[in-house]
Amino acid sequence: YLFFALAKFQKVRYILPVVPFLALAGSVFILSFYKWLREKSLPWMPRLFRYAVIIFLGWSFLYTVAFENIMKKEIRTEAGRWISENIPGNSKIGLVRDPWQFEIPPLNKEKYKLVIINNAEQLAEKAPDYFIISDFQRWSGMTRILRSQNSYIKVKEFEEYPRILGISFSKSNPPRDWKYTYPTITVFKKREQ
């Protein structure tokens, strides 16, 4: 567990086999601690501990339901639909790498000319009309290049956060495999010259 928790690229799916044992160990600890508190002479401590456990479990339940709600709306499909309706056919669309269904929206390869671009020189040479990038390609530096050259503007961003009852759970820096459920997808358009 510690090996994966301290890894540079964390992936939650690798610790899933350990989760039942962690849950059992946590339950044993909570029950033992509660029993120990009851044996102490402070009568208000067990009650305070029960409230803390209820708050913790309630927050965890809200977090789980918020993530369940985000699964009802597929951000990649929504972005793909918007692209199909708003980007003209035969447009040249730049991507950081070959389209992969978990990273970017579905793109019609027959309708659009897809070009792979990894640096500023390729961007100047191939000059796509649009550029699509998601959370998974932010490491490439293309977002910075697109903004620094001032030749592309952001026209649409698809972003969804887990939320429930007005509570929004930020995705400040979740493990990589959590981003598969709700990546941020940004569409840039080449500025008119």
SULHURA-V254724 format. One line per field, one symbol per residue. ss: DSSP state (@ for helix, = for strand, . for the rest). psi: psi as a letter, one per 20 degrees, with the letter a starting at -180 (. if undefined). burial: # if it has 9 or more other ideal C-beta (glycine too) atoms within 8 Angstrom, else .. Layout:
ss: ???
psi: ???
burial: ???
This chain:
ss: .@@@@......@@@.@@@@@@@@@@@@@@@@@@@@@@@@...@@@@@@@@@@@@@@@@@@@@@@@@@@@@....@@@@@@@@@@@@.....====.................====...@@@@@@@...=====@@@@@@.@@@@@@@...=======...===..===......@@@......======...
psi: ghghhiqgnpohhiihhhghhhggghgggggghggghhiriohighgggggggggghgghgggghghhhhiioohgggggggghhipqqjqppqqhrqpphigrrppoihhqoppppirhghghghmqhqppqrhhjhhijhgggghhikiqqphqpoppqpqpkippoqlgmrqgihihhmqppppqqpqp.
burial: ...#.....###..#......#.......#..##..#.......##..##..#........##.###.##....######.###..#...######..#...###.#....#.####....##..#.#######.##....##.##..#..#...#.#..####....#.#....#.##..#########...
